[in-house]
Amino acid sequence: MKRIDIINRINHYLDERGWTPYYLASKSEMVESTLYGMLDSRPEGLPRLESICKVCNGLEISECEFFEFTGDKHLVYVSDDELAWLNIYRDSPEDVAGMLAFKDSVDDKRRVSNKINN
């Protein structure tokens, strides 16, 4: 999945509903700058899953609907790992924060290990 796919999806839903990013941010209970950051094509990487889920809630669509979006006539496939994360978030969003914190700690340990070994 590419960042532009996410931007295109959100923009499609905004256009379809006649909403502004500000209105979607307020419905999604997120800071407006976070949504504008998601819509900015310059940054590297993908938006956090938590942010995408908040946007889906604001749009009143499921995460599956968002990732199966075909409005631009392109079907974007979600990997098994991405789908597993979506299911975990949908079933128990409070567990996601702990899982992400654990992942961050593992990533930090890897960076330290790589610095020592290089």
Secondary structure, DSSP 8 states (H G I E B T S, - for coil): --HHHHHHHHHHHHHHHT--HHHHHHHTTS-HHHHHHHH-SSSSS---HHHHHHHHHHHT--HHHHHT--TTS------HHHHHHHHHHHH-HHHHHHHHHHHHHHHHHHHHHHHHH-
